[in-house]
Amino acid sequence: MTGAGYLVRRELAVPAGDAWLGEREREVQAGLHVAARRRSWRLGRWTAKAALAAWLGTAPAEAEVLAAPDGAPEAWAGEERLPVTLSLSHRAGLALAACAAPGTLLGADTEVIEPRSPAFLGEWLTPDERAALPRIAPGHPADVGANAVWTAKEAAAKARREGLRLDLLAARATLAPAAGLRWAPAEVAWPDAPAVHGWWRRHDGHVLTVVTGDRAGPPRPLT
């Protein structure tokens, strides 16, 4: 496949038991002692594996999703890395997984639509970004725009495989208004790196953002 694909799953879709987890994944899970964190992690792994199977046509039964040294998710079958770039996000009972060809710049992020405090906005959004919030989701509370901008910045940081190690206030996110539940363009410019381009939308009480290194069309749903 070309471009990027995405898949969204809810927590109720995750099977009971651990038979679908690989040995290394079960070792990771054993270190997650907070129940909510463990449930969210399981949701992310289940969603990522379903996305991999759809993207690759089929995924090896032993496929595992493991964190690279920089924290980015990678797909492995035994000691062989699978030919896919993977990005993953999970929040408040919903997970988003995105797939692209190997070597593709890719980042995905989701957030529940919730109020953001003035302190949060001041710490993470620039004055221009805060001024643009009412225009990002016309007819909806500014909470939609605030969380959309935040997901764009986080997705862009994931695409650089840096995450919150980067100064996200230094990034400049520009989001086109989204009509209904359609994807709308997004761009995140960096002072020290090329801009990344992507798409954002609302989905079931959340916002989703998927960014890549080019101006390809919206990510395709994986089924």
KOLBATOR-600185 format. One record per residue (C-alpha): residue in one letter; y, x, z. Coordinates in steps of 0.5 Angstrom, whole numbers, plus 500, padded with zeros to 3 digits. Example, Ala and Ser with C-alpha at 12.3 -4.5 7.8 and 13.67 -1.06 7.14 Angstrom:
BEGIN
R, A, 491, 525, 516 $
R, S, 498, 527, 514 $
***
This chain:
BEGIN
R, M, 500, 500, 500 $
R, T, 507, 502, 499 $
R, G, 513, 500, 504 $
R, A, 512, 498, 511 $
R, G, 508, 492, 514 $
R, Y, 508, 489, 520 $
R, L, 504, 485, 525 $
R, V, 506, 481, 531 $
R, R, 501, 478, 537 $
R, R, 501, 475, 543 $
R, E, 498, 477, 550 $
R, L, 493, 471, 549 $
R, A, 490, 474, 543 $
R, V, 487, 480, 547 $
R, P, 480, 480, 548 $
R, A, 477, 480, 555 $
R, G, 473, 486, 557 $
R, D, 474, 493, 554 $
R, A, 468, 493, 549 $
R, W, 474, 494, 543 $
R, L, 477, 500, 547 $
R, G, 475, 507, 545 $
R, E, 473, 512, 550 $
R, R, 479, 516, 550 $
R, E, 483, 509, 550 $
R, R, 479, 507, 557 $
R, E, 481, 514, 560 $
R, V, 488, 512, 559 $
R, Q, 488, 505, 561 $
R, A, 484, 507, 568 $
R, G, 491, 511, 569 $
R, L, 495, 505, 569 $
R, H, 495, 502, 576 $
R, V, 500, 497, 575 $
R, A, 497, 490, 572 $
R, A, 503, 488, 568 $
R, R, 504, 495, 565 $
R, R, 496, 495, 564 $
R, R, 496, 488, 560 $
R, S, 502, 490, 556 $
R, W, 499, 496, 554 $
R, R, 492, 493, 552 $
R, L, 496, 488, 548 $
R, G, 500, 494, 544 $
R, R, 493, 497, 543 $
R, W, 490, 490, 540 $
R, T, 496, 489, 536 $
R, A, 496, 496, 533 $
R, K, 488, 496, 531 $
R, A, 489, 489, 528 $
R, A, 495, 492, 524 $
R, L, 491, 498, 522 $
R, A, 485, 494, 519 $
R, A, 490, 490, 515 $
R, W, 493, 496, 512 $
R, L, 487, 500, 511 $
R, G, 483, 494, 508 $
R, T, 478, 496, 514 $
R, A, 479, 500, 520 $
R, P, 473, 504, 523 $
R, A, 470, 501, 529 $
R, E, 471, 507, 533 $
R, A, 479, 507, 531 $
R, E, 483, 509, 537 $
R, V, 491, 509, 538 $
R, L, 493, 515, 542 $
R, A, 499, 518, 544 $
R, A, 502, 524, 540 $
R, P, 505, 529, 545 $
R, D, 512, 526, 543 $
R, G, 509, 520, 545 $
R, A, 509, 516, 538 $
R, P, 502, 512, 537 $
R, E, 497, 515, 532 $
R, A, 491, 513, 529 $
R, W, 484, 517, 530 $
R, A, 477, 516, 528 $
R, G, 473, 521, 532 $
R, E, 477, 528, 531 $
R, E, 480, 525, 524 $
R, R, 487, 522, 524 $
R, L, 487, 516, 520 $
R, P, 492, 516, 514 $
R, V, 497, 512, 516 $
R, T, 504, 512, 520 $
R, L, 504, 507, 526 $
R, S, 510, 505, 530 $
R, L, 509, 500, 536 $
R, S, 513, 496, 541 $
R, H, 511, 491, 546 $
R, R, 515, 487, 551 $
R, A, 515, 480, 555 $
R, G, 508, 478, 552 $
R, L, 509, 480, 545 $
R, A, 507, 486, 541 $
R, L, 510, 489, 534 $
R, A, 506, 494, 530 $
R, A, 508, 497, 524 $
R, C, 504, 501, 519 $
R, A, 507, 505, 513 $
R, A, 504, 511, 508 $
R, P, 503, 518, 512 $
R, G, 509, 522, 512 $
R, T, 513, 516, 512 $
R, L, 519, 515, 517 $
R, L, 518, 509, 521 $
R, G, 520, 506, 527 $
R, A, 519, 499, 530 $
R, D, 522, 495, 536 $
R, T, 522, 488, 539 $
R, E, 526, 485, 545 $
R, V, 526, 479, 549 $
R, I, 532, 475, 547 $
R, E, 536, 475, 554 $
R, P, 543, 476, 557 $
R, R, 545, 484, 557 $
R, S, 550, 486, 563 $
R, P, 557, 488, 561 $
R, A, 554, 495, 564 $
R, F, 548, 495, 559 $
R, L, 553, 494, 554 $
R, G, 558, 499, 556 $
R, E, 552, 504, 557 $
R, W, 549, 503, 550 $
R, L, 553, 500, 545 $
R, T, 559, 502, 542 $
R, P, 566, 498, 542 $
R, D, 565, 497, 535 $
R, E, 558, 494, 536 $
R, R, 560, 490, 542 $
R, A, 566, 487, 537 $
R, A, 561, 485, 532 $
R, L, 556, 481, 536 $
R, P, 558, 474, 535 $
R, R, 557, 476, 527 $
R, I, 550, 478, 528 $
R, A, 547, 471, 529 $
R, P, 552, 466, 527 $
R, G, 551, 460, 531 $
R, H, 547, 463, 537 $
R, P, 549, 466, 543 $
R, A, 551, 474, 543 $
R, D, 545, 475, 547 $
R, V, 541, 475, 540 $
R, G, 546, 480, 537 $
R, A, 546, 485, 543 $
R, N, 538, 485, 543 $
R, A, 538, 486, 536 $
R, V, 543, 492, 536 $
R, W, 539, 495, 542 $
R, T, 532, 494, 538 $
R, A, 535, 497, 532 $
R, K, 537, 503, 536 $
R, E, 531, 504, 539 $
R, A, 527, 503, 533 $
R, A, 531, 509, 529 $
R, A, 530, 513, 535 $
R, K, 522, 512, 534 $
R, A, 523, 514, 527 $
R, R, 526, 520, 529 $
R, R, 520, 521, 534 $
R, E, 525, 522, 540 $
R, G, 526, 515, 543 $
R, L, 530, 515, 549 $
R, R, 531, 523, 549 $
R, L, 536, 522, 544 $
R, D, 543, 519, 546 $
R, L, 543, 512, 543 $
R, L, 550, 511, 545 $
R, A, 552, 516, 539 $
R, A, 548, 512, 534 $
R, R, 552, 507, 530 $
R, A, 548, 501, 528 $
R, T, 550, 496, 523 $
R, L, 547, 489, 522 $
R, A, 548, 484, 517 $
R, P, 548, 477, 520 $
R, A, 541, 474, 520 $
R, A, 540, 467, 517 $
R, G, 535, 463, 520 $
R, L, 528, 467, 521 $
R, R, 529, 471, 515 $
R, W, 530, 479, 515 $
R, A, 537, 482, 515 $
R, P, 539, 489, 513 $
R, A, 540, 494, 519 $
R, E, 542, 501, 519 $
R, V, 543, 506, 524 $
R, A, 547, 512, 523 $
R, W, 547, 519, 527 $
R, P, 552, 524, 528 $
R, D, 546, 530, 527 $
R, A, 541, 526, 522 $
R, P, 541, 522, 516 $
R, A, 542, 514, 517 $
R, V, 536, 510, 517 $
R, H, 535, 503, 514 $
R, G, 531, 497, 516 $
R, W, 531, 490, 517 $
R, W, 531, 485, 523 $
R, R, 530, 478, 525 $
R, R, 529, 473, 530 $
R, H, 521, 471, 532 $
R, D, 519, 466, 538 $
R, G, 524, 468, 543 $
R, H, 524, 476, 541 $
R, V, 528, 480, 536 $
R, L, 524, 485, 531 $
R, T, 527, 491, 528 $
R, V, 523, 495, 523 $
R, V, 526, 501, 520 $
R, T, 524, 507, 515 $
R, G, 528, 512, 512 $
R, D, 530, 509, 505 $
R, R, 532, 502, 503 $
R, A, 526, 499, 501 $
R, G, 525, 491, 502 $
R, P, 523, 488, 508 $
R, P, 516, 489, 512 $
R, R, 511, 485, 509 $
R, P, 507, 481, 514 $
R, L, 500, 484, 515 $
R, T, 494, 479, 516 $
***
